[in-house]
C-alpha cells in the first residue's frame, strides 16, 4: 500500500503548488544571476505524454531536475530553447516524474517538499564508498515497478550514473527499465551546474556561469540487446563514457 506522501504527490494541485514555489525561488539563479542556454526543445512538443524517458548526466542533487521541470513548463507554453518570463508556473506541466536516491530525498525539509513535485525514490543497490570500488547491481525490483508505473502515465527523468561524480559508470537498472517498457529515450547533456551551485544545487557558488542543457534526438535502441550494451549506449549519448573522460 502506498504511503500518505506517495498519495499526496499524485494530486495535481499539490504538484502545481510545489512547482510554483520551487520554480519561483530557483528562477533567478538559473536565468538571471546565471545564464541558461537551452537547445533541442523543439522536438519535445511532438512527444507523447507518456512512456518517454529522459536520461542525463548529473551535476547537483536538485538544480538539474528543477531546471528540467522549468524547461518542460516553458515548452508547454510555447517557448523554444528559452524560459522567458516564468508565467508558465501559473499552469505548469506536471506529467513528469524524476528518479532520486531515497537517502537524498529524506535529507531535509526542502528535499521532502520537492519530493511532492513527482519524485520517485529508489534505494541504492551498490556497495563501496569509493567510486572506484562501487559494485552497481541495478535497481531494487520494487523500485523498478514504481518507475514502470510512472512511465505508463508520464515522462520520467533519470540519471543512469546515480551520482554527481563525472564519468562514473552507469547503472544497469536504467537499461532494464528501457528493455521492459520500450520507451522513447531522450539523452540530455548538461554542464555548468556544478560550477554555479553547491552539491545539493540549492546554494549559489558562483555568478555569471553559463548553464547548458542540450536535448538530443531520441536514441535508436535495440530493445532486445543486452543491458550492458544498452548501458554503454546511454553513457555514450550523455557524454559520460570513457572516451569523453579522456578529453
N, C-alpha and C positions, 0 to 999 in steps of 0.2 A: 504493500500500500504506500502511495506517495506521501511524503511529509507535508505539513502545512505550508512550509516555504516553497516547496515544489508546486503545490496547487496555486499558491499566491502568484508566482511568477508567470503562470499561464493566463492570468487575467490581462486583457489588452490595456485596460485603463491604468493598471499598476505599471505596466511597461511604459506606457506613454508618459506617465508622471516621472518615472526614473530617467527616461530619455531626456526629458525637458531639463531636469535638474542637472544631470551629469553633462549633457550637451552644452548647456549654458555656462557651466563652470569651466569646461575644458576648451571651449571655442577660442578664447583669447590666446591661450598658449599654443594652439595649433595653427591659427590663421592670422594672428595679429602680431604677437610677440615673436613668433617664428613664421616661416613661410612654408606653406603646404603646396607641394607640386604633385598633381594627380594626373595619371594618364590611363587610357583604356576603358573609361567608364561608359563609352557609347554602346559597348556590347552588353552591358548589364541590363539595359532596357528590354532586350529581347529574350532574356532568360525566363524560364518558368518559375513559378513561385514556390516550388518545392523540388527536392532532390538535386540541389546544387551545393557542391562542397567547395569552399574557398580554402586553399592551403597556402600558408605563408611562413616565411621566416619570422622569428620572434625576437624583439629587442627590449621590451619592457613588459611588466605584468599586465598593465591596464591601458596605457596610452595607445597601443597598437589597435586593440579591439575597439576602443572608444572612437578612434579615427575611422575605422571601417564602418561603424554604425552611423557616424555623421555623414560619410560619403553615400551610403545607401539611402539615407533620408533625403539628401540633396538630389540624388538621381531620381527619386520618386517625384520630386517637384520640378523635374525637367532640367536640372543643372548638368552640364557636361564638363568633366575634368576640373571642377571647382566647387567650393562650398557656397560662396556668395554670402548674402545676409542670412543668418540662421533662422529665418521664419519657418523653415521646414520642421523645426522642433515642435511647432504647434500641432502638427499632424504627422508624426514620424512613421517611417517604415519599420514595423515591428515583427515582421515574419522572418526573423533570423535568430539563430542560437549561436553560441560560441562555446568551445570546449576549453575548460580550465582545470588546473590541478585542485583537488579538494582542499589540500592544506593551504594553498594560496588564498582561496576564496573565503576561508574561515578565519583569516588572519586579523581582520579589523572590521569595525562597523561600516567603513566605506566599502570594503570588498563585499560584505554581506548585502549592502544596499545595491551595489552594481550587479550582484548575482540575480536580482529581480529583473534585470534587463534581458534575461534569456540565457543565463549561464547553465552549462551542463558540466557538473563537477565529475571528475574522474580520479580514480586512485592511481598513485604512482606505482607501477609494477616493475620497476627496475631497481637493481641494487648497486651499491657502491657510491661513496661520497665524492670521489674524484671523477671527473668526466671521463678520463681515460680508462677507468675501471668499471664504468657503468655497463650493466648487462640488461639490454632492453628486451622485454618479453611481450610487448604489445599491450592490449587493454584488458581489463577485467571483463569477463563475459557480461556482467550486469551493466557495465558502462557502455559496452558495445550495443546492447539492446536499447539503451537510453538514446544513443546517437542515431541509431536506426529509426526510432520512432520520431525523432526530431526531423530527420530528412524526409519522412513521409509527408510532412506539413510545411516545412520551412527551408530556408537556406541555413547552412551551418558553416561556421568559421572554425578552422582547426590549425594548430601549429604542430606539424609532424615531429619536430625535434623535441617538443615538450620542455624546452629550456631556452633561456635567453643567450646561452653560450653560442657564439657563431661557429658554424661548420660542425656542430655536434651531429652525430648520426641520427637518422630518422627512426621513429618507432614503427614497427611492423603493423601495429594496430590500425593505423590510418589506411594502409594498403588493404587490410582485411575489411574495413568499412567499405572501401571502394569496390572490392570484389563482391560483397554481399548486396550492395544497393545499386551498383552501376550508375552512380550519379554523374552529372556534368561536373567536371573538375576544373576550377579556375585557379591557376597559380598566381600568387601575388608576391611581389618583391618590395620590401620596404627598406628605407635607410634613414639615418639621421636621428631616430628616436632615442637611441642610447646616448647620443651627444646632448640632446636638448633636455632630456628628463632623467630623473634618477631611476634606479632599477624597477621600482614599483610603477613608475610612469605617472606619479601624482604630484611631483615637485619639479620645478624648473631648475636645471643645472646651468643652462646657457641660453642666451638670447640670440636671435638672428640666424638660427640654424635652418637650413633648407631640409624639410622633411619630404621624402618622396614615397609615393605609393603607386606602383605600376601593376595594373591588372593585365595579365597576358591572355592570349587566346586559349580557349578550352583545350585541354590535353586530349590527344587521341590515344586511348588506353585499350590494351588488350585485357579485358576483364578476366580472361582465363589464364593469364600469365601468373607467375609465382609472386608471392608477397615481396620477396627480395627484389625482384626486377621492377615491380611497381614502385616500391620504396625508393629505389635508385632513380627512377624516372622523376619522382616527385622532388627529390633532393636536387636533381639537376635543374628542374624547372624553376625552383625557387632560389637557385644560385647558391646552394649550400653544400654542394658535393665537393670532393677533394680537389677537383681541378680548379674550382673557383678560389679555394683557400690558398692556392699557390700564387695567385696574382698579387 
